[in-house]
Amino acid sequence: MASTACARCRNLLTRRLFKSEMLMMPTAVHTKLPMISRLLSTVTAIPHVCIVGSGPAGFYTAQQILKSHKQARVDMVEKLPVPFGLVRFGVAPDHPEVKSYGAEDDRVLGIGGESLHGVYSARSFVGWYNGLPEDRRLNPDLSSDTAVVIGHGNVALDVARILLTPVDILQKTDITQHAIEALKESRVKTVYVVGRRGPLQVAFTIKELREMTKLPGCKSVFDTKDFEGLSELVPTLPRPRKRLTELMIKTADGQTASQQTQGQESPNKEWRLKFLRSPIEIVPSEDGKRVAGIRLEVNELKESEGRVQALPTGEEEILQCGLILRSIGYKSLPIDDSVPFDAKNGVIPNTAGRVSHLKGFYCSGWVRRGPTGVILSTMTDGFETGKSVVQDIESGELDIKSTVDKGRDKLLDIIEKKGLVPVTFDDWKRIDDLEKTRGESIGKPREKFLTVAEMLEAAFD
């Protein structure tokens, strides 16, 4: 929140309220859904479920509950004045099909509440071009001709793709206008995507890789030495890994489709996959104000207890670059001391979403299984947790009559007594409509507000 924000806006930052749409969110993003607990607000024993977080796992769980129990109501706790989590802030702008939203359900109520220049997290970069909900905006240094992305997942390829995609393609998406203006001035021509293990351990999917190999004006440069001997192993691999590996091998051999498209006589940009490398030091420029490169340790693969580990060889190399982005995963944090939490793995211990040793509490999303999988994983995860909730309600495992003094009515009463002002569903719709109007004026589907202060000003103008 900007320092000029009024007291009313500061209260809204503490706890907000919006009536939210039911959504279908087909995207591989994590959720801020730490836990689900049961709440009841009337003596008629209508089950109320409180979901913390309005990201994909939260909505998939809510969808399953509402579908399976005709009387159930869902309260969603969200810290921002806008729903959808990383579907809004973390999905690449050139993937609009992943941002589709579903239908409204009246039974859902939302309750909401750097070391060197040029070093950024990939998630922050994703948020930068999607309207990061922070007052301090990210300003990546795009003056260098070389960028390095650390990580071999889909987000890493998203970032590389945005850095290398022609601006005339991006400006037709919902990418934020200040990001477009920055990318117009970008001098980045080469992007290295660096991972600590080998081709058989990459976490990105074939869809993301195929998009990269077809980028207009950009060529894929893979070292054939990285794929020596893999052709013999391909038939033994599971089908998804087999197809992905085959495409990497073909790309390394120069067998993928020509990328000389859209009037380009020859590619003027390139991206490179770099394997068996771990970052150990960021190399600063002589004046210490910018990135000059990154020191990498060369690894070798060793199998131990059924796992392939990357172990250092002692050999090092320096890769010169002016921009570094980290895309090496996410780890959930505990929500409260009373809720069991496995700090080592960053998950809440559970069985089918039921929190261990804590009756009436459930979890879904990355805090349930860890930061792995794609949107199908999140959807399956949310549906299973939702089914567990409904099963426990219908079986009587949850005594919802014993919680008549809690739930939605009690929570709304507390909010009112504290003098907090809610952001209603209609307020969110004003934000939504204004963003679409702003986008239409410059030929885009949407121009997002970039800070919470701007969102609140739009909601209450």
C-alpha positions in Angstrom: 0.0 0.0 0.0 1.4 3.4 -0.9 2.1 5.8 1.9 -0.7 8.1 0.7 -3.3 5.4 1.2 -6.2 6.4 3.5 -7.0 4.6 6.7 -10.0 2.9 5.1 -7.7 1.4 2.5 -5.2 0.3 5.2 -8.1 -1.5 7.0 -9.0 -3.2 3.7 -5.5 -4.5 3.4 -5.9 -6.2 6.8 -9.1 -8.0 6.0 -11.2 -7.8 2.8 -14.5 -9.3 1.7 -15.7 -10.1 -1.8 -18.3 -12.4 -3.1 -16.4 -14.5 -5.5 -17.2 -16.4 -8.7 -16.8 -20.1 -9.0 -14.0 -20.7 -11.4 -12.4 -23.4 -13.5 -8.7 -22.7 -13.5 -6.7 -24.8 -15.9 -3.2 -23.7 -15.1 -0.1 -25.1 -13.5 0.3 -22.7 -10.7 0.6 -23.1 -7.0 -2.1 -22.1 -4.5 -1.9 -20.1 -1.2 -4.5 -22.5 0.2 -2.9 -23.5 3.6 -5.9 -25.2 5.1 -9.7 -25.7 5.0 -11.7 -25.7 8.2 -15.4 -26.2 8.9 -17.7 -23.4 10.0 -21.4 -23.2 10.8 -23.5 -20.1 11.1 -27.2 -21.2 11.6 -29.0 -23.7 13.8 -30.4 -25.5 10.7 -27.0 -27.2 10.5 -26.1 -26.0 7.0 -22.4 -27.0 6.6 -20.1 -24.1 6.1 -16.5 -24.6 4.8 -13.8 -22.0 5.1 -11.1 -22.1 2.5 -7.9 -20.0 3.0 -6.8 -18.8 -0.4 -8.6 -18.2 -3.7 -6.2 -19.8 -6.0 -6.8 -22.8 -8.3 -6.7 -25.5 -5.5 -9.1 -23.4 -3.5 -11.6 -23.1 -6.2 -11.3 -26.7 -7.4 -11.9 -27.8 -3.8 -14.9 -25.4 -3.5 -16.3 -26.6 -6.8 -16.3 -30.2 -5.6 -17.9 -29.4 -2.2 -20.7 -27.3 -3.8 -21.3 -30.0 -6.5 -21.5 -32.8 -4.0 -23.5 -31.1 -1.2 -26.5 -29.0 -2.3 -26.7 -27.1 1.1 -23.1 -26.5 1.7 -21.7 -22.9 1.7 -18.1 -21.9 1.2 -16.3 -18.9 2.7 -13.0 -18.0 1.0 -10.3 -16.1 2.8 -8.1 -14.0 0.5 -5.5 -11.3 1.4 -6.0 -9.4 -1.9 -9.0 -7.5 -3.2 -9.0 -9.6 -6.3 -9.5 -13.4 -6.6 -7.8 -16.1 -8.7 -4.3 -16.1 -7.2 -1.6 -17.1 -9.7 -4.1 -17.7 -12.5 -4.3 -13.9 -12.5 -0.7 -13.1 -11.6 1.4 -16.1 -12.6 0.1 -17.4 -15.9 2.0 -16.2 -19.0 0.1 -13.5 -20.9 0.4 -15.4 -24.1 -1.5 -18.3 -22.6 -5.0 -16.8 -22.4 -6.7 -20.2 -22.7 -5.3 -21.0 -19.2 -7.0 -18.0 -17.7 -10.6 -19.0 -18.4 -13.1 -18.5 -15.6 -16.2 -20.5 -14.8 -19.7 -19.7 -13.6 -20.8 -17.8 -10.5 -22.2 -19.6 -7.5 -24.2 -17.7 -4.9 -23.1 -20.1 -2.2 -19.5 -18.8 -2.3 -18.5 -15.8 -0.2 -14.9 -14.4 -0.2 -13.3 -12.9 2.8 -10.1 -11.1 2.0 -7.3 -10.0 3.8 17.4 -8.0 -3.6 21.1 -8.6 -3.5 22.3 -7.1 -6.8 20.6 -5.2 -9.6 19.5 -7.7 -12.3 18.9 -10.7 -9.9 15.2 -11.6 -9.7 13.0 -14.6 -9.0 11.2 -16.0 -12.0 7.9 -15.8 -10.1 8.5 -12.1 -9.6 9.2 -11.7 -13.3 6.0 -13.5 -14.1 4.1 -11.2 -11.8 5.9 -8.2 -13.4 4.3 -8.8 -16.7 1.0 -9.8 -15.2 0.5 -7.0 -12.8 2.3 -7.9 -9.6 0.1 -6.9 -6.6 2.8 -4.8 -4.9 3.5 -1.1 -4.7 7.2 -1.6 -5.4 7.3 -2.7 -9.1 9.9 -4.9 -10.5 12.2 -3.2 -13.0 14.5 -5.9 -14.5 17.6 -4.8 -16.3 17.1 -5.7 -19.9 20.1 -3.7 -21.2 22.3 -6.9 -21.5 22.2 -9.1 -24.6 22.3 -12.3 -22.4 20.0 -13.5 -19.6 20.2 -16.6 -17.5 17.2 -18.4 -16.0 18.0 -20.9 -13.2 15.6 -23.8 -13.3 14.2 -26.4 -15.7 10.4 -26.1 -15.1 7.6 -24.5 -17.0 7.9 -21.2 -15.3 11.6 -21.0 -16.5 10.5 -21.6 -20.1 7.6 -19.0 -19.6 10.2 -16.4 -18.6 12.5 -17.3 -21.5 9.7 -17.2 -24.0 8.5 -13.7 -22.8 12.0 -12.4 -23.1 12.4 -13.7 -26.6 8.9 -13.3 -28.1 8.4 -10.3 -30.5 6.6 -7.4 -28.8 4.0 -7.1 -31.6 2.7 -10.5 -30.5 2.8 -9.8 -26.8 1.1 -6.5 -27.0 -2.1 -8.3 -28.1 -2.2 -10.1 -24.8 -3.1 -8.9 -21.3 0.6 -8.2 -20.5 0.9 -5.0 -18.5 1.7 -1.9 -20.6 4.7 -0.9 -18.5 6.1 -4.4 -19.2 5.5 -3.9 -22.9 7.3 -0.6 -22.9 10.3 -2.2 -21.1 10.4 -5.1 -23.5 10.4 -2.8 -26.5 13.7 -1.4 -25.2 15.1 -4.9 -24.3 18.5 -5.8 -25.8 18.2 -9.5 -24.7 19.1 -11.8 -27.6 20.2 -14.9 -25.8 18.6 -16.8 -22.9 20.3 -19.7 -21.1 17.9 -22.0 -19.2 20.2 -23.7 -16.6 19.4 -26.8 -14.6 21.4 -28.9 -12.1 20.5 -32.3 -13.5 20.2 -33.8 -17.0 17.7 -34.1 -19.9 15.8 -37.0 -18.3 15.1 -35.0 -15.2 13.7 -31.7 -16.6 10.4 -30.6 -15.1 9.0 -28.7 -18.1 6.3 -30.3 -20.3 6.4 -31.0 -24.0 3.8 -28.3 -24.7 6.1 -25.6 -23.2 9.1 -27.0 -25.0 7.3 -27.1 -28.3 6.3 -23.5 -28.0 9.9 -22.6 -27.4 11.1 -24.5 -30.5 8.5 -22.6 -32.6 9.2 -19.0 -31.4 9.4 -16.7 -34.4 12.8 -15.2 -35.1 14.4 -17.4 -32.4 16.4 -20.6 -32.7 16.9 -23.4 -30.1 20.5 -24.3 -29.5 21.1 -27.6 -27.7 24.4 -29.4 -27.3 24.2 -32.8 -29.0 26.7 -34.1 -26.4 24.1 -33.7 -23.7 21.9 -36.3 -25.4 24.5 -38.9 -26.3 23.3 -42.4 -25.5 19.7 -41.3 -24.7 18.2 -42.6 -28.0 18.7 -46.2 -26.7 16.9 -45.3 -23.5 13.9 -43.6 -25.1 11.9 -46.8 -25.7 12.0 -47.6 -22.0 10.7 -44.3 -20.8 7.1 -43.5 -19.7 5.1 -42.0 -22.7 5.2 -38.3 -21.5 8.9 -38.4 -20.7 9.6 -40.4 -24.0 7.9 -37.8 -26.2 9.6 -34.9 -24.3 13.0 -36.5 -24.7 12.4 -37.3 -28.4 11.7 -33.6 -29.0 14.8 -32.5 -27.2 16.9 -34.9 -29.2 15.4 -33.8 -32.5 15.9 -30.2 -31.6 19.6 -30.9 -30.7 19.9 -32.6 -34.1 18.3 -29.6 -35.9 15.3 -31.7 -37.0 12.6 -29.4 -35.6 10.5 -27.2 -37.8 12.1 -24.0 -39.3 11.7 -20.9 -37.1 12.3 -18.5 -40.0 8.8 -17.2 -39.9 6.9 -13.9 -39.9 9.2 -12.3 -42.4 12.4 -13.2 -40.6 15.1 -14.3 -43.1 17.0 -15.8 -40.2 16.6 -16.0 -36.5 18.2 -13.1 -34.6 17.6 -14.5 -31.1 18.3 -17.8 -29.5 17.8 -19.8 -26.3 20.0 -22.6 -24.9 19.4 -25.5 -22.5 22.3 -26.0 -20.2 22.4 -29.2 -18.1 24.4 -30.4 -15.0 25.1 -26.9 -13.7 24.4 -25.5 -10.2 24.8 -21.8 -9.4 27.3 -21.0 -6.7 28.1 -17.3 -7.1 26.7 -14.2 -8.8 29.6 -12.3 -10.4 29.2 -8.5 -10.0 30.4 -5.8 -12.4 33.5 -3.9 -11.5 31.5 -1.1 -9.9 29.5 -3.7 -7.9 26.2 -2.3 -9.1 25.2 -4.8 -11.8 25.4 -8.5 -12.7 28.3 -9.4 -14.9 27.9 -13.2 -14.8 27.2 -16.3 -12.8 29.6 -18.9 -11.6 28.3 -22.4 -12.2 29.5 -25.7 -10.7 29.6 -28.7 -13.1 27.7 -31.7 -11.8 27.6 -35.4 -12.5 24.6 -37.7 -12.0 24.6 -40.5 -9.4 21.8 -42.8 -8.5 21.2 -43.4 -4.8 18.2 -45.1 -3.1 16.2 -45.0 -6.3 16.9 -41.2 -6.8 19.1 -39.5 -9.3 21.2 -36.9 -7.6 23.3 -34.1 -9.0 26.7 -34.2 -7.3 29.5 -31.6 -7.8 32.6 -32.5 -9.7 34.7 -29.6 -8.4 34.9 -28.1 -11.9 33.5 -24.6 -12.3 32.7 -22.1 -15.1 31.5 -18.6 -15.5 28.7 -17.7 -17.8 28.6 -14.0 -18.7 25.2 -12.3 -18.5 23.5 -9.2 -17.3 20.2 -10.6 -16.0 19.6 -13.6 -13.7 16.2 -15.0 -12.8 15.7 -17.8 -10.2 13.0 -20.4 -11.0 13.9 -23.2 -8.6 10.7 -24.0 -6.8 8.5 -23.0 -3.9 8.1 -24.1 -0.3 4.9 -23.7 1.7 5.0 -22.1 5.2 3.0 -23.2 8.3 -0.2 -21.3 8.8 -0.4 -21.6 12.6 1.4 -23.5 15.4 -1.8 -25.5 16.1 -1.8 -27.0 12.6 0.6 -29.9 12.0 3.4 -29.0 9.5 6.3 -30.9 8.0 8.9 -28.2 7.8 11.4 -30.4 5.8 9.0 -31.1 3.0 6.9 -27.9 3.3 3.6 -29.8 3.5 0.8 -30.4 6.0 0.6 -34.1 6.9 -2.7 -35.5 5.6 -4.6 -38.4 4.3 -6.7 -37.7 1.2 -6.6 -34.0 2.3 -7.6 -34.6 5.9 -5.1 -33.0 8.2 -3.5 -35.5 10.4 -4.5 -35.4 14.1 -6.7 -32.3 13.6 -10.3 -33.2 13.0 -12.3 -30.9 10.8 -9.3 -29.4 9.0 -8.3 -30.2 5.4 -5.6 -29.1 3.0 -5.2 -28.9 -0.8 -2.7 -27.7 -3.4 1.0 -27.4 -2.9 0.7 -27.3 0.9 -0.8 -30.8 0.6 1.5 -32.5 -1.9 4.5 -30.2 -2.4 5.2 -27.9 -5.4 4.9 -30.5 -8.1 2.6 -31.4 -11.0 0.6 -29.5 -13.5 -3.0 -28.1 -13.4 -4.5 -31.6 -13.7 -2.6 -32.5 -10.5 -4.1 -29.4 -8.8 -7.6 -30.2 -10.1 -7.4 -33.8 -9.0 -6.0 -32.8 -5.6 -8.7 -30.2 -5.0 -11.5 -32.6 -6.0 -10.2 -35.3 -3.7 -10.0 -32.9 -0.7 -13.5 -31.6 -1.5 -14.9 -35.2 -1.6 -13.3 -35.9 1.8 -15.0 -32.8 3.3 -18.4 -33.9 2.0 -17.9 -37.5 3.0 -17.1 -36.4 6.6 -20.2 -34.2 6.7 -22.5 -36.8 5.4 -21.1 -39.6 7.6 -21.5 -37.5 10.7 -17.7 -37.5 11.3 -18.0 -33.7 11.5 -20.6 -32.6 14.1 -21.6 -29.4 12.4 -24.3 -28.7 15.0 -21.7 -28.1 17.6 -20.4 -25.0 15.9 -23.5 -22.9 15.6 -21.6 -19.9 17.2 -19.0 -19.9 14.5 -19.0 -19.5 10.7 -19.9 -16.8 8.3 -22.3 -14.8 10.5 -19.8 -14.7 13.4 -16.9 -13.8 11.1 -18.9 -11.0 9.5 -19.9 -9.7 12.9 -16.2 -9.6 14.0 -15.3 -7.7 10.8 -18.0 -5.2 11.5 -17.0 -4.7 15.1 -13.4 -4.0 14.1 -14.6 -1.3 11.7 -13.2 -3.0 8.6 -14.7 -2.2 5.2 -15.4 -5.2 3.0 -14.7 -5.5 -0.7 -17.9 -7.0 -2.1 -18.4 -9.0 -5.2 -19.8 -5.9 -6.9 -16.6 -4.0 -5.9 -14.5 -6.7 -7.5 -16.6 -6.5 -10.7 -15.8 -2.8 -10.9 -12.1 -3.6 -10.8 -12.7 -6.3 -13.4 -14.7 -4.0 -15.7 -12.3 -1.1 -15.4 -9.3 -3.3 -16.3 -11.1 -4.6 -19.4 -12.1 -1.0 -20.4 -8.5 0.1 -19.9 -7.3 -2.8 -22.1 -9.9 -2.1 -24.9 -8.6 1.5 -25.3 -5.2 0.2 -26.3 -6.3 -3.0 -28.2 -5.7 -5.5 -25.4 -8.1 -7.8 -23.6 -7.2 -6.3 -20.2 -4.9 -3.8 -18.6 -4.4 -4.8 -15.0 -4.0 -2.5 -12.0 -0.5 -3.0 -10.6 -0.9 -2.3 -6.9 -3.4 -3.0 -4.2 -3.9 0.8 -3.8 -4.9 1.1 -7.4 -7.3 -1.9 -7.1 -9.0 -0.4 -4.0 -9.3 3.0 -5.7 -11.0 1.4 -8.7 -13.3 -0.6 -6.4 -14.5 2.4 -4.4 -14.2 5.3 -6.9 
